[in-house]
Amino acid sequence: MTDERIVYRAVIDTLVAQCRTGQGQVSARRVVAGVWNENAEVVTDAAPGQHEMNLLLAALTPDQRAVLAALFAEEFASGVYNALQVLETAGIAPFVPEAGPTASDAFLDRLDDWEWPTA
């Protein structure tokens, strides 16, 4: 396997990790906790939407927050998928399609726990 393909796979796997346990879970964790910004009420220059989001989340049941959290996590992954499609279309290495799945499809496959092809 070429160095470029090793980098390609590492980037895809890092993006998957971000979706599962990194930045892709930050909003979802806040939603499940029922608090978007714990400082929204004490920081005078906090964005007004922060307080409203706290109020909204407090009004939801735990089951409703779980559904909303899943939506936030899926939207993060969707953004990663779309960014990979843009990189492919722009012909940015190492995301230029070769034989096999596109980078965006490889991302979805890895997100679903598929193994990398051995070839």
Phi and psi restraints in degrees (value plus and minus 20) as a CYANA .aco file:
   2 THR   PHI     -94.7   -54.7
   2 THR   PSI     140.9   180.9
   3 ASP   PHI     -80.0   -40.0
   3 ASP   PSI     -57.3   -17.3
   4 GLU   PHI     -82.4   -42.4
   4 GLU   PSI     -60.0   -20.0
   5 ARG   PHI     -89.9   -49.9
   5 ARG   PSI     -54.0   -14.0
   6 ILE   PHI     -83.9   -43.9
   6 ILE   PSI     -64.9   -24.9
   7 VAL   PHI     -82.3   -42.3
   7 VAL   PSI     -65.2   -25.2
   8 TYR   PHI     -74.8   -34.8
   8 TYR   PSI     -70.5   -30.5
   9 ARG   PHI     -84.6   -44.6
   9 ARG   PSI     -59.5   -19.5
  10 ALA   PHI     -84.2   -44.2
  10 ALA   PSI     -60.4   -20.4
  11 VAL   PHI     -84.9   -44.9
  11 VAL   PSI     -67.0   -27.0
  12 ILE   PHI     -79.5   -39.5
  12 ILE   PSI     -65.9   -25.9
  13 ASP   PHI     -85.7   -45.7
  13 ASP   PSI     -54.8   -14.8
  14 THR   PHI     -86.2   -46.2
  14 THR   PSI     -60.4   -20.4
  15 LEU   PHI     -83.7   -43.7
  15 LEU   PSI     -59.7   -19.7
  16 VAL   PHI     -82.6   -42.6
  16 VAL   PSI     -63.9   -23.9
  17 ALA   PHI     -82.3   -42.3
  17 ALA   PSI     -58.9   -18.9
  18 GLN   PHI     -81.9   -41.9
  18 GLN   PSI     -59.4   -19.4
  19 CYS   PHI     -85.4   -45.4
  19 CYS   PSI     -61.1   -21.1
  20 ARG   PHI    -100.4   -60.4
  20 ARG   PSI     -61.5   -21.5
  21 THR   PHI    -153.5  -113.5
  21 THR   PSI     -25.3    14.7
  22 GLY   PHI    -125.7   -85.7
  22 GLY   PSI    -154.7  -114.7
  23 GLN   PHI     -77.3   -37.3
  23 GLN   PSI     -48.1    -8.1
  24 GLY   PHI     -87.5   -47.5
  24 GLY   PSI     -32.4     7.6
  25 GLN   PHI    -127.4   -87.4
  25 GLN   PSI     -25.2    14.8
  26 VAL   PHI     -79.8   -39.8
  26 VAL   PSI     -74.4   -34.4
  27 SER   PHI     -84.0   -44.0
  27 SER   PSI     -60.5   -20.5
  28 ALA   PHI     -80.9   -40.9
  28 ALA   PSI     -61.8   -21.8
  29 ARG   PHI     -83.8   -43.8
  29 ARG   PSI     -60.5   -20.5
  30 ARG   PHI     -82.7   -42.7
  30 ARG   PSI     -63.2   -23.2
  31 VAL   PHI     -83.5   -43.5
  31 VAL   PSI     -67.0   -27.0
  32 VAL   PHI     -80.3   -40.3
  32 VAL   PSI     -59.5   -19.5
  33 ALA   PHI     -89.4   -49.4
  33 ALA   PSI     -41.1    -1.1
  34 GLY   PHI      64.0   104.0
  34 GLY   PSI      -9.5    30.5
  35 VAL   PHI    -156.0  -116.0
  35 VAL   PSI      96.5   136.5
  36 TRP   PHI     -97.0   -57.0
  36 TRP   PSI     -66.2   -26.2
  37 ASN   PHI    -162.9  -122.9
  37 ASN   PSI      88.6   128.6
  38 GLU   PHI     -86.8   -46.8
  38 GLU   PSI     -35.0     5.0
  39 ASN   PHI    -122.2   -82.2
  39 ASN   PSI     -16.0    24.0
  40 ALA   PHI     -80.4   -40.4
  40 ALA   PSI     -51.7   -11.7
  41 GLU   PHI    -106.7   -66.7
  41 GLU   PSI     -37.3     2.7
  42 VAL   PHI    -125.1   -85.1
  42 VAL   PSI     -39.2     0.8
  43 VAL   PHI    -115.0   -75.0
  43 VAL   PSI      96.8   136.8
  44 THR   PHI     -87.7   -47.7
  44 THR   PSI     -46.8    -6.8
  45 ASP   PHI    -120.5   -80.5
  45 ASP   PSI      -4.2    35.8
  46 ALA   PHI     -85.1   -45.1
  46 ALA   PSI     126.9   166.9
  47 ALA   PHI     -78.9   -38.9
  47 ALA   PSI     116.5   156.5
  48 PRO   PHI     -78.0   -38.0
  48 PRO   PSI     -51.7   -11.7
  49 GLY   PHI     -83.9   -43.9
  49 GLY   PSI     -43.8    -3.8
  50 GLN   PHI     -84.1   -44.1
  50 GLN   PSI     -64.7   -24.7
  51 HIS   PHI     -85.0   -45.0
  51 HIS   PSI     -63.6   -23.6
  52 GLU   PHI     -82.4   -42.4
  52 GLU   PSI     -57.8   -17.8
  53 MET   PHI     -85.3   -45.3
  53 MET   PSI     -60.5   -20.5
  54 ASN   PHI     -78.4   -38.4
  54 ASN   PSI     -63.7   -23.7
  55 LEU   PHI     -83.6   -43.6
  55 LEU   PSI     -63.6   -23.6
  56 LEU   PHI     -80.8   -40.8
  56 LEU   PSI     -69.4   -29.4
  57 LEU   PHI     -83.6   -43.6
  57 LEU   PSI     -56.6   -16.6
  58 ALA   PHI     -85.4   -45.4
  58 ALA   PSI     -46.5    -6.5
  59 ALA   PHI    -102.3   -62.3
  59 ALA   PSI     -33.3     6.7
  60 LEU   PHI    -108.0   -68.0
  60 LEU   PSI     131.9   171.9
  61 THR   PHI     -97.0   -57.0
  61 THR   PSI     142.3   182.3
  62 PRO   PHI     -76.0   -36.0
  62 PRO   PSI     -59.4   -19.4
  63 ASP   PHI     -84.3   -44.3
  63 ASP   PSI     -60.8   -20.8
  64 GLN   PHI     -85.9   -45.9
  64 GLN   PSI     -59.8   -19.8
  65 ARG   PHI     -84.7   -44.7
  65 ARG   PSI     -56.8   -16.8
  66 ALA   PHI     -83.1   -43.1
  66 ALA   PSI     -61.2   -21.2
  67 VAL   PHI     -84.4   -44.4
  67 VAL   PSI     -65.3   -25.3
  68 LEU   PHI     -84.8   -44.8
  68 LEU   PSI     -59.0   -19.0
  69 ALA   PHI     -81.7   -41.7
  69 ALA   PSI     -62.0   -22.0
  70 ALA   PHI     -82.1   -42.1
  70 ALA   PSI     -59.0   -19.0
  71 LEU   PHI     -83.0   -43.0
  71 LEU   PSI     -64.6   -24.6
  72 PHE   PHI     -80.6   -40.6
  72 PHE   PSI     -64.4   -24.4
  73 ALA   PHI     -84.3   -44.3
  73 ALA   PSI     -60.7   -20.7
  74 GLU   PHI     -86.0   -46.0
  74 GLU   PSI     -56.4   -16.4
  75 GLU   PHI     -87.2   -47.2
  75 GLU   PSI     -55.6   -15.6
  76 PHE   PHI     -82.4   -42.4
  76 PHE   PSI     -68.4   -28.4
  77 ALA   PHI     -81.6   -41.6
  77 ALA   PSI     -57.3   -17.3
  78 SER   PHI     -82.5   -42.5
  78 SER   PSI     -59.1   -19.1
  79 GLY   PHI     -83.9   -43.9
  79 GLY   PSI     -60.2   -20.2
  80 VAL   PHI     -82.8   -42.8
  80 VAL   PSI     -66.4   -26.4
  81 TYR   PHI     -77.1   -37.1
  81 TYR   PSI     -67.5   -27.5
  82 ASN   PHI     -85.0   -45.0
  82 ASN   PSI     -58.7   -18.7
  83 ALA   PHI     -83.2   -43.2
  83 ALA   PSI     -60.7   -20.7
  84 LEU   PHI     -83.8   -43.8
  84 LEU   PSI     -57.4   -17.4
  85 GLN   PHI     -83.6   -43.6
  85 GLN   PSI     -59.1   -19.1
  86 VAL   PHI     -84.5   -44.5
  86 VAL   PSI     -64.1   -24.1
  87 LEU   PHI     -82.1   -42.1
  87 LEU   PSI     -59.5   -19.5
  88 GLU   PHI     -83.3   -43.3
  88 GLU   PSI     -68.8   -28.8
  89 THR   PHI     -82.7   -42.7
  89 THR   PSI     -56.7   -16.7
  90 ALA   PHI     -96.3   -56.3
  90 ALA   PSI     -29.8    10.2
  91 GLY   PHI      52.6    92.6
  91 GLY   PSI      11.7    51.7
  92 ILE   PHI    -102.4   -62.4
  92 ILE   PSI     101.6   141.6
  93 ALA   PHI     -90.5   -50.5
  93 ALA   PSI     124.1   164.1
  94 PRO   PHI    -114.2   -74.2
  94 PRO   PSI       3.8    43.8
  95 PHE   PHI    -114.1   -74.1
  95 PHE   PSI     -11.7    28.3
  96 VAL   PHI     -89.6   -49.6
  96 VAL   PSI     107.9   147.9
  97 PRO   PHI     -78.6   -38.6
  97 PRO   PSI     112.3   152.3
  98 GLU   PHI    -137.6   -97.6
  98 GLU   PSI    -184.0  -144.0
  99 ALA   PHI     -82.8   -42.8
  99 ALA   PSI     116.0   156.0
 100 GLY   PHI      85.8   125.8
 100 GLY   PSI    -188.5  -148.5
 101 PRO   PHI     -90.3   -50.3
 101 PRO   PSI     134.8   174.8
 102 THR   PHI     -90.2   -50.2
 102 THR   PSI     146.5   186.5
 103 ALA   PHI     -80.4   -40.4
 103 ALA   PSI     -60.6   -20.6
 104 SER   PHI     -85.9   -45.9
 104 SER   PSI     -59.2   -19.2
 105 ASP   PHI     -90.4   -50.4
 105 ASP   PSI     -58.6   -18.6
 106 ALA   PHI     -81.6   -41.6
 106 ALA   PSI     -58.8   -18.8
 107 PHE   PHI     -79.7   -39.7
 107 PHE   PSI     -68.4   -28.4
 108 LEU   PHI     -82.4   -42.4
 108 LEU   PSI     -61.1   -21.1
 109 ASP   PHI     -80.7   -40.7
 109 ASP   PSI     -66.6   -26.6
 110 ARG   PHI     -87.7   -47.7
 110 ARG   PSI     -54.6   -14.6
 111 LEU   PHI     -82.3   -42.3
 111 LEU   PSI     -49.7    -9.7
 112 ASP   PHI    -111.8   -71.8
 112 ASP   PSI      -5.6    34.4
 113 ASP   PHI      50.0    90.0
 113 ASP   PSI       2.3    42.3
 114 TRP   PHI     -93.2   -53.2
 114 TRP   PSI     128.3   168.3
 115 GLU   PHI    -100.4   -60.4
 115 GLU   PSI     134.2   174.2
 116 TRP   PHI     -87.5   -47.5
 116 TRP   PSI     124.2   164.2
 117 PRO   PHI     -81.7   -41.7
 117 PRO   PSI     128.3   168.3
 118 THR   PHI     -99.2   -59.2
 118 THR   PSI     -40.5    -0.5
